């Protein structure tokens, strides 16, 4: 379950780059995470979001946590991308997503209209 929690937190980190995480971003993330991983409940998701706001970690910290997991990096970034664009893709979110793609050696273009 820690892998899933780290995915939720990375998605929140990228979505928060514009200064706010909208309900649309949260709802999209919950839906995508629930589809991709078994056993994710609203309570687990909400606790991960609460923990995210209580932590003092940077994007790089969340990327490192994901990197140490066996979870598929494309799936992780697809969740992050779809969540962040659900309410419009702010330039700061775009920059964070670009950094995440480079970190995992993935191409941004693979997520657009995928």
Secondary structure, DSSP 8 states (H G I E B T S, - for coil): -HHHHHHHHHHHHHHGGGS---HHHHHHHHHHHHHHSTT--HHHHHHHHHHHHH----HHHHHHHHHTS-S-HHHHHHHHHHHHHTT---HHHHHHHHHHHHHTT--GGGTTT-
